[in-house]
Amino acid sequence: MKKIYSTAIAALFSMSAFGQLNMGVATGNYGGMNSLYLNPASIAGSHHKLVVDVFTVIGGVDNNLGTINSNGGLIGAVQSGRNNDVFNYGDSKTFSLLAPYAEVRGPGLMFNFHRNHTLAFTTRLRGMNQFNNFDRSLYETIANPEIAANSNVDLTSQNFNYTAHIWSELGLSYGGVIYDHGSGRLKGGLTVRYLGGIGYVGLRGRNLDAHFVAGADSFYASNSDLEYASNILNTQNALSNGFTNNSIFSQFFGSKAGSGVGADLGLTYEFTPVDEVIGSRGDYMFRISASVIDLGRINYRAENNSNAIVKGNGYVTGQGLIDNVRSFDDFRNYAVRQGFSADTTRRDTKVYLPTRLVLGIDYKVHKRYYVNLTMIGNLADRDRFGNSFYSQLVLTPRYDARLFSLAAPITYNALTSTFRAGLGVRFSGFYIGSDDALAMIVRGQYGFNCYAGGFIPINAHKIKDIDGDGTPDKSDECPDVAGPPENHGCPGDDMGPRHEHDMDTTDNCPDLYTYEIEAAQTNADADGDGIADADDACPAVAGPADNHGCPETKTATKTTANFSVTTVSMPAGKAAVTNEAATTLDQLAIVLREYPAYAATIEGYTDDRGTSAQNKIVSGARANAVKSYLASKGIATSRLTTKAMSSMNPIADNSTATGRAKNRRVVIRLQK
């Protein structure tokens, strides 16, 4: 057992630094592919057009057996293979130990082929050496045969598990926008991985009663029900060979002892205030995420596998185990010699991944300052061969910009019920950090990790698109109002594509048809009363000059009752006052001038086509167009209040073109 344990430690620590999910960079918006491993949906709508992952090395230690012994240096203690050099043992009866876990992320690629759709290809090499629910006295006797029991000890150990596992992964990920409506955007993501098993050793105990004799390293084991499994016939060099192979490439793409399929899946929801939606989609107020990661298992076929179910009673020594666990045949023969029965029938063995639930919320405090809260909960069944991580809650404040980010994760660890602190720094595509760094400076810590890596970011070219509808301003016929590409960026379902002969191409007013601005560009006199339309308060109705071109109105008819609620129609997808609407508004302006004690509330409406954000913008623009028109007729803007009503309170059926035309309106209500 000690040989397996120490060999795994030396092998895994020799190939990397330390870390787990890189919370210091994975929660940011510019961390390349790091966020993919927390939630595959995070890559949808990425700020990066293209990311080339170069490398990442991560790993660490976590346990509740004892605190890390920092005397003489942590790395040196671990590489010595002597666990008493690594830990200062506590007094807990049982313990769990993950020492070490390690990971190399190899070459990868992420491509944002559409602003709402992203693909990624990833490679990983992972290793974990883990004890779960082990009896501390039993562990010390096996791991340190030179330490004899000081007194007779009787113990019962049940449902314990040891798994050391090394495997590779080839992953394909997709992230896409599922729903985008108004202030809310829902994204989904899926990663599917081919898993290649390189090597594993497992020991699972359903029950073991042990009696230790004072002054000896032997113990009497009774009622034993143990299962040993491995694809490694000789464990002496197998684990280290998994990482010291000259060709890392072959570890990813070469033949494997076992194989399987794994997956991650996730959702994220982003909320962006309506006034920030247009042109700044990445500036969400908050983001909520949920994912399940590391689903799957690796199956080691019987022909490449060794199994032994050991039952019964017998004497065992720590040195005897060390001398005989190096090969399957030696272990079987040793167990039989000591009085145990051993069923060595070959069978398939499934080794499970460390499945976890990840829930998070990311909140924008101010400009580039964010705070993230992430809960990571274990979902793996620890009674099976396989590995698991321990649940934790991480609070990460961060500064996050395109070129630079700085984050300080603070973690509550459920295994040890302690708090841990780290720091992550990213400059462009290079990053380094730790989610648990206190062991470097403070004694009495139960864990430690760090990570480092690099990627090549190619950021998406920021195309000027003021209304955020995906049609660049240079080709958008309605650059201030969102609309679908097939409608040249203009909203409205029955408006149809515009044509150049309909558009004003002379004065940067692309939202107005030519006939609507001709009067403002000429000295036309539409009603023939001798007053140019530009100076005529009622350009469509003749009237004397002393009444500003409007007809005389009898005092008896100058009553607000006739204009208490006035409605004018608007063209599809536009916020423009037509000639017909102008006639009505001219008469309303006369009333407002005659009765200065009255004010007006101007409500803009739309049909129900388009998103809520688009409709809100269009309806607001319509109300403002009427307000501007009335102001041009001498009505003080302080008397005019606008409201964007969107598609509320329809007065006709939106399923017909006629009904939609009636719902595209502005309602002016007078009040004293």
C-alpha positions, 0 to 999 in steps of 0.5 A: 500500500505504501509503495502504491501511495508513495509512487503515485505521489512522486509521479503526480507531483513530478509532472505539474504544479498544483490547482483544481478549477482555477477559480481565480481566472475561471470565473472571469470573462476573459480567461480563455477556456478556463470557464469551460471546465466550470460550465460549458455554457460559459463559452456561448457569446464569448468575448474571444473570437478564437482561443488557442490553448497552449498549456495549463498545469494544475493540482494540489493536496486536500485532506483531513488526516492532518495539517501539512508539515511545512518544515523542510519544504512542502514539495520536498516532503511530498517527493520523499514518499514518506507521508509522515514527512508530509502531514502532522497527524490529527486525532480523528478516527477516520480520514479522507485524503486526496494527495495529490490530484494533478492535471495537465491541459494540453493543446486546445482550440475554441472558435466563436463561429457566430456571436451566439454559437461557440465550439471548443476542442480540449485535451487533458491528462489527469491523475488522482490518488485518494483515500476515503473514510479510512481508519487512521490507525490502520492507515498509519500501520500500513503506511509506516511499518516502523511505527508499532502500536503502543497498546492493543487496539481493536477497530472496525473499519467499514466502507472505505475506498482507495483509488489511484487513477490516471487517465486522458481526455479528448473533449468537444464542447458547444455553447449557444444562446437558447433564448434572448429576449429583452433584458434576459439571455439564457445560454446552454452548453455541452461537453462530450469527452472520450476518456482513455484509461492509462492506469488505476489501482483500487482497494475497496473495503466493505468491512475489516475488523482489526486487532493490533498487538502492542509493540508489533507491526502486525494485526489480526484481520477478521470478518474481512470483505475486501476487493482489490482491482487494477489493470497494472500487474506490476505497480512498482513503476506503472503509475510513474510511467503514466507521466514520464513517457517521453511522448505526452502526445501518445498519452492523449491519442495513443492506445488505452488500457480502458475507455469510456465517455464523459460529459459536462452540461450547463446553463447560464442566465444573464440579466442586462438592464434594458438601457444597457442591452443595446451595444453592450451585451457583455455588460450584464448586471448579474449572471446565474449558472448551473452545471454538472461536470465530470459525468462518466466512467472508464471501463477496464476490460477483463482481459486487461484487468486483475481482480481479487475479492479477499474474505476471511481471517488472518494475520497481516503485517505492514511490511508484508503488504508493502512487499506483496502489493507490487504485483497482482500474483504476489498479493493473491498468494500472500493473502492465501498464505495468511489464511484468507480466501481469494476469488481472483476471477477476472472481470470488467471494472468501472472507475468513475469520474469525480462528478460535481454540481456547480452553482454560481452567481456573478454580480457586476458591482461597478464597471469592471469590478465583480463578485462571484459566489460558487458552490461546488458539491460532490455527486460521486458515489464514494463506495465505488472505484473512482475519485471525488472532490470535496464540497466547497463554497467559494467567494471571489471578488475580482477586477476583470478587464480584457488585458488584465484581471486580478481575483482573490478567491476565499473558500470554505472547505466542507472536508475540514470545515476551514476557510482558505484563501488564494490569488489569481492573476492574468495578463492577456493570455498568461495566468498564475495563481492559487485557490489555496495558498495559505500553506506557503505562509501559515502553519496548520493548513490542510490543503494547498494548490496552485496553477499556471498556464497560457493561451493565445486570445484573438478577441472578437473585432468590435463591430459598431452596432449601436442598436445591437441587432447584429447588423453593422451600422454601416449596412443597417437602414435603422441603426438606432432601432433593432430589427432582423437582418432580413429586414435590413436591421429594421423592425416590423413584420410587414414593413418589407425591405426598404429600397434606396429610392424610398430612403433619404440619402442626403442628410443622415436621416435613414429612418425617414422616407423621402416623402416625409422630409420633403416639406422640411427641405423645400418651401412647399405650401401643401394647403395653399394658404400662402404660408410655407409649410416650414412656418405653417402651424397647420400645413395640411389645413389652410388658415390666415397668417395671423393664426399661424396658418391654421383655420379660425376656431370658434371659442365654443369648440376650443374645448379640451374635451375633444382632445382629452385622448388623442391617437395618431398612427405610426408606420411599421418599424418607424418613429416618424410623424406622418402628414396625417398625424401632423394634421391631428397634432397641429390641432392638438397644439392649438388646444395646448397653446389656448389652455396652458394649464393643461399638460399631456402624457404621450404613450408610445405603443407597438405591435407584438412583433420583435423582442421586448427590448426592441419594442420598448425602444421603438415605442419610446422613440415614437412617444419622443417623436410626438413630443418633439413635434409638439415642442416645435409648435411652441409647446413647452417640453415641461408640459409633455411626459413620455412613456414607452408602453411597448406592446401593452394594451393592444386595441386590435388583433396582432395576428393580422396586418390590419390589427398590427397597424392599429396597434402601432400608435401614439396616445396623447392624454390631457390632464389639468 
